[in-house]
């Protein structure tokens, strides 16, 4: 196989003598496109205009990265019952980071990939002595702009409660966890 390379960064691509006639052109276009993007970041120290262009490219890239990370909900004093409303649909995001706390003021977070229409289980634990080790859980359904406590079916109870995992093993239903922040990450391409 004969291989050609791009001029500056030496990205390889197959020559036209390959049996698949269109593949070399496609690969060459991709390699040259990557080289053009990388050239925007190349600065040898001599040309002030190249430095200005490089800084502008970095500022654009940084702006694009920042716009892909969005605060969708923020309330450290959220009540322990009911749904929360997001500023934008979960369907628009590649990942959500859900921050939450228990009624013991134990904070935690969870990342959820491709979050829309998923049920998530938020769990904390709190140790308060040999006979008091509480595990608290609340299942939420992420649905568009709403995150609410989940039920398996309309006739069942909500999936939320706590258990004393030491000593008594007593459990109780109730809202012991609440969401405090939700951050969304959009899909992004650097090229």
C-alpha positions in Angstrom: 0.0 0.0 0.0 1.3 3.4 -1.0 0.7 6.1 1.6 0.8 9.9 1.2 1.1 12.4 4.0 -0.1 15.9 4.5 2.6 18.6 4.2 2.9 20.1 7.7 1.9 17.5 10.3 2.4 14.4 8.1 -1.0 12.9 8.5 -1.1 9.7 6.4 -3.6 8.8 3.7 -3.6 6.0 1.1 -2.6 6.9 -2.5 -5.0 6.6 -5.5 -3.6 3.2 -6.5 -5.7 1.5 -3.8 -8.7 -0.7 -4.9 -11.3 1.5 -3.2 -11.2 4.6 -5.4 -13.1 7.1 -3.3 -11.6 6.2 0.1 -8.2 8.0 -0.5 -9.9 11.2 -1.4 -12.1 11.1 1.6 -9.2 10.3 4.0 -7.1 13.0 2.3 -9.8 15.6 2.8 -10.2 14.6 6.5 -6.4 14.7 7.1 -6.1 18.1 5.4 -9.1 19.4 7.4 -7.5 18.4 10.7 -4.2 20.0 9.5 -6.0 23.3 8.8 -7.5 23.3 12.3 -4.2 22.5 13.9 -2.4 25.2 11.9 -4.6 27.8 13.7 -2.8 26.8 16.9 0.7 26.8 15.5 2.8 29.8 16.5 6.6 29.9 16.0 7.1 33.3 17.8 7.8 35.5 14.7 4.5 36.6 13.3 2.3 38.7 15.5 -0.7 38.2 13.3 -0.4 34.4 13.7 -0.3 34.9 17.5 -3.4 37.1 17.4 -5.1 34.4 15.2 -4.1 31.7 17.6 -5.4 33.5 20.6 -8.7 34.2 18.8 -9.0 30.5 18.0 -8.4 29.6 21.6 -10.9 32.1 22.8 -13.5 30.7 20.3 -12.8 27.2 21.5 -13.0 28.2 25.2 -16.3 30.0 24.5 -17.7 26.9 22.8 -16.6 24.7 25.7 -18.2 27.0 28.2 -21.5 27.2 26.3 -21.6 23.4 26.4 -21.8 23.3 30.2 -25.1 24.7 31.5 -26.6 25.2 34.9 -30.2 23.8 34.5 -31.2 24.1 38.2 -29.7 25.6 41.3 -31.4 25.7 44.7 -29.5 24.6 47.8 -32.6 25.2 49.9 -34.9 23.0 47.8 -37.8 21.4 49.7 -37.8 17.6 50.1 -41.0 17.0 48.2 -42.2 17.5 44.6 -40.7 17.8 41.2 -38.0 20.2 40.0 -38.2 22.1 36.7 -35.1 22.4 34.5 -34.3 25.5 32.4 -34.1 23.3 29.3 -35.0 19.7 28.3 -32.7 16.9 29.4 -33.1 15.6 25.8 -30.7 18.4 24.7 -27.8 17.1 26.7 -25.3 14.3 26.5 -24.8 14.2 30.2 -26.5 15.6 33.4 -24.7 16.0 36.7 -27.2 15.8 39.5 -26.2 17.2 42.9 -28.3 16.3 45.9 -28.5 16.2 49.6 -30.2 14.2 52.4 -32.1 15.6 55.3 -28.9 14.9 57.3 -27.1 17.5 55.1 -25.0 14.8 53.4 -24.2 15.9 49.8 -23.5 13.8 46.8 -23.6 13.9 43.0 -24.2 11.6 40.1 -23.5 11.8 36.4 -26.2 10.4 34.0 -25.3 9.8 30.3 -28.0 10.4 27.7 -30.4 11.3 30.6 -33.8 11.8 29.1 -36.4 9.3 30.1 -34.1 7.5 32.5 -34.8 6.6 36.1 -31.9 7.4 38.5 -31.4 6.2 42.1 -29.9 8.9 44.3 -28.4 7.4 47.5 -26.6 8.7 50.6 -25.5 7.1 53.8 -25.0 8.6 57.2 -23.3 7.0 60.2 -24.3 8.3 63.6 -23.2 5.5 65.9 -23.1 1.7 66.1 -26.9 1.4 66.1 -27.6 4.3 63.6 -26.3 3.9 60.1 -28.9 5.3 57.7 -29.0 4.6 54.0 -31.4 7.0 52.2 -32.6 6.6 48.6 -34.9 8.4 46.2 -35.6 7.3 42.6 -36.2 10.1 40.1 -37.5 10.0 36.5 -35.8 12.5 34.2 -38.4 13.5 31.6 -37.8 16.5 29.4 -37.7 19.6 31.7 -39.0 17.8 34.8 -37.3 15.6 37.3 -39.8 14.0 39.7 -40.0 11.1 42.2 -40.5 7.9 40.2 -43.2 5.2 40.7 -43.1 1.8 39.1 -46.8 2.1 38.1 -49.6 4.5 38.9 -51.0 2.2 41.6 -47.6 1.8 43.5 -45.9 4.0 46.1 -43.1 6.4 45.2 -39.7 4.8 45.3 -38.2 6.8 48.2 -37.2 6.1 51.8 -34.6 5.3 54.3 -33.4 2.3 56.3 -31.3 2.0 59.5 -28.8 -0.5 58.2 -27.4 -1.1 61.7 -29.2 -2.4 64.7 -32.9 -2.2 64.1 -33.0 -2.4 60.2 -36.2 -0.3 60.4 -37.2 1.3 57.2 -39.6 4.1 56.4 -41.0 5.7 53.2 -40.5 9.4 52.8 -38.7 12.1 51.0 -35.3 12.2 52.6 -33.3 13.3 49.6 -33.7 16.4 47.4 -31.9 17.7 44.3 -29.9 20.9 44.8 -28.3 21.5 41.4 -28.4 20.0 37.9 -25.7 20.8 35.3 -26.0 19.8 31.6 -23.2 19.0 29.2 -24.0 19.2 25.5 -22.4 17.2 22.8 -19.4 19.0 21.3 -16.9 18.6 18.5 -13.6 20.4 18.7 -13.1 20.3 14.9 
